[in-house]
């Protein structure tokens, strides 16, 4: 997968994954995008209401498939420079457009179930859903930019 290009030529694209707490879904998406496409895109994540920490189950789901979980932290949208983001993937299922006043790129709303507070198996299922999204859908979305 690493050899395929998620964005054709030009400048390196910046993708921001968001969810509610930036503790599970968007963290997993950031890590997987960095793992698969880190040499082609810049991958970030943030939460609408950041939890402030990353649950161990999130890290375990990533480690299970050999994705390094280092440098992952729960942070808010207010820490992001949205003028430098090309694509936002909203995994939360909530309307977030009103919180993105400075954002001029493309917004994709793609709901993924939140595993927070559930079993480790739920985290693995969420990781699998996001893995598919990052490998199959993300390259297509980036080509459309």
C-alpha positions as CSV (number, residue, x, y, z in Angstrom):
1,X,0.0,0.0,0.0
2,X,2.8,2.4,0.8
3,X,3.8,2.6,-2.9
4,X,0.5,3.8,-4.1
5,X,0.0,7.6,-4.0
6,X,-3.1,8.9,-2.1
7,X,-2.5,12.3,-3.8
8,X,-1.2,13.0,-7.3
9,X,1.8,15.3,-7.6
10,X,1.8,18.8,-6.1
11,X,2.2,19.7,-2.5
12,X,1.8,17.2,0.3
13,X,-1.8,17.3,1.5
14,X,-2.8,17.7,5.1
15,X,-5.7,15.6,6.5
16,X,-7.4,16.2,9.8
17,X,-9.5,13.5,11.4
18,X,-12.0,14.7,14.0
19,X,-14.3,13.0,16.4
20,X,-15.8,14.0,19.8
21,X,-13.0,13.2,22.3
22,X,-10.0,12.7,20.1
23,X,-9.3,9.6,22.1
24,X,-10.3,6.7,20.0
25,X,-11.6,7.1,16.4
26,X,-9.7,10.2,15.2
27,X,-6.5,9.0,17.0
28,X,-6.7,5.6,15.3
29,X,-7.3,7.3,11.9
30,X,-4.3,9.7,12.4
31,X,-2.0,6.8,13.3
32,X,-3.2,4.6,10.4
33,X,-2.9,7.4,7.8
34,X,0.6,8.2,9.1
35,X,1.4,4.5,8.9
36,X,0.1,3.9,5.4
37,X,0.6,7.4,3.8
38,X,3.1,9.2,6.1
39,X,5.5,9.9,3.3
40,X,2.7,11.4,1.1
41,X,0.4,13.3,3.5
42,X,0.4,15.0,6.8
43,X,-2.0,13.3,9.2
44,X,-3.6,15.1,12.2
45,X,-6.4,14.5,14.6
46,X,-8.5,16.6,17.0
47,X,-11.7,16.4,19.1
48,X,-14.7,18.7,19.4
49,X,-14.5,18.2,23.2
50,X,-11.1,16.5,23.7
51,X,-11.0,13.8,26.4
52,X,-7.4,14.9,27.4
53,X,-5.9,11.4,27.2
54,X,-5.8,8.4,25.0
55,X,-7.3,5.2,26.5
56,X,-5.0,2.2,26.6
57,X,-7.5,0.2,24.4
58,X,-6.9,2.7,21.6
59,X,-3.1,2.0,21.8
60,X,-3.6,-1.7,22.1
61,X,-5.8,-1.8,18.9
62,X,-3.0,0.0,17.0
63,X,-0.2,-2.2,18.5
64,X,-2.2,-5.3,17.5
65,X,-1.4,-4.6,13.9
66,X,2.1,-3.2,14.4
67,X,1.2,0.5,14.1
68,X,3.4,2.6,16.3
69,X,1.3,4.6,18.8
70,X,3.9,7.2,19.7
71,X,3.2,10.9,19.6
72,X,-0.5,10.5,19.8
73,X,-2.4,12.8,22.2
74,X,-5.9,14.0,22.7
75,X,-6.2,17.6,21.6
76,X,-9.0,20.1,20.6
77,X,-9.9,21.7,17.3
78,X,-8.8,25.0,18.8
79,X,-5.2,23.8,18.6
80,X,-5.4,23.3,14.8
81,X,-4.5,25.8,12.1
82,X,-7.5,25.0,9.9
83,X,-6.1,27.3,7.1
84,X,-3.4,24.7,6.5
85,X,-5.7,21.7,6.3
86,X,-6.8,20.4,2.9
87,X,-9.3,17.7,4.0
88,X,-11.2,17.1,7.2
89,X,-12.8,13.7,7.8
90,X,-15.4,13.9,10.5
91,X,-15.9,10.5,12.1
92,X,-18.2,11.8,14.9
93,X,-21.7,11.7,13.3
94,X,-22.3,15.2,14.5
95,X,-22.6,18.4,12.5
96,X,-19.3,20.3,12.9
97,X,-19.3,22.8,10.0
98,X,-20.1,25.7,12.4
99,X,-16.9,25.0,14.3
100,X,-14.7,25.2,11.2
101,X,-15.1,28.9,10.3
102,X,-11.5,29.2,8.9
103,X,-11.6,25.9,7.0
104,X,-11.7,26.3,3.2
105,X,-10.9,22.7,2.2
106,X,-13.1,19.6,1.7
107,X,-15.2,18.2,4.5
108,X,-16.2,14.5,4.5
109,X,-18.7,13.2,7.1
110,X,-18.1,9.5,7.6
111,X,-19.6,8.2,10.8
112,X,-17.7,5.4,12.7
113,X,-19.0,4.0,15.9
114,X,-17.3,5.2,19.1
115,X,-15.8,2.4,21.1
116,X,-15.1,4.5,24.2
117,X,-16.1,2.7,27.4
118,X,-16.7,-0.6,25.6
119,X,-14.8,-3.8,25.3
120,X,-11.4,-4.2,23.7
121,X,-13.1,-6.1,20.9
122,X,-15.1,-3.0,20.1
123,X,-11.9,-1.0,19.7
124,X,-10.6,-3.7,17.3
125,X,-13.8,-3.5,15.3
126,X,-13.5,0.3,15.1
127,X,-9.9,0.1,14.2
128,X,-10.8,-2.3,11.3
129,X,-13.5,0.0,10.0
130,X,-11.1,3.0,10.1
131,X,-8.3,0.9,8.5
132,X,-10.6,0.2,5.5
133,X,-11.5,3.9,5.3
134,X,-7.9,5.1,5.4
135,X,-6.6,2.5,2.9
136,X,-9.6,2.5,0.5
137,X,-11.5,5.8,0.7
138,X,-8.9,8.3,1.8
139,X,-6.8,8.0,-1.4
140,X,-9.9,8.6,-3.6
141,X,-10.9,11.7,-1.5
142,X,-7.4,13.1,-1.8
143,X,-7.4,12.6,-5.6
144,X,-10.6,14.7,-5.8
145,X,-8.9,17.7,-4.2
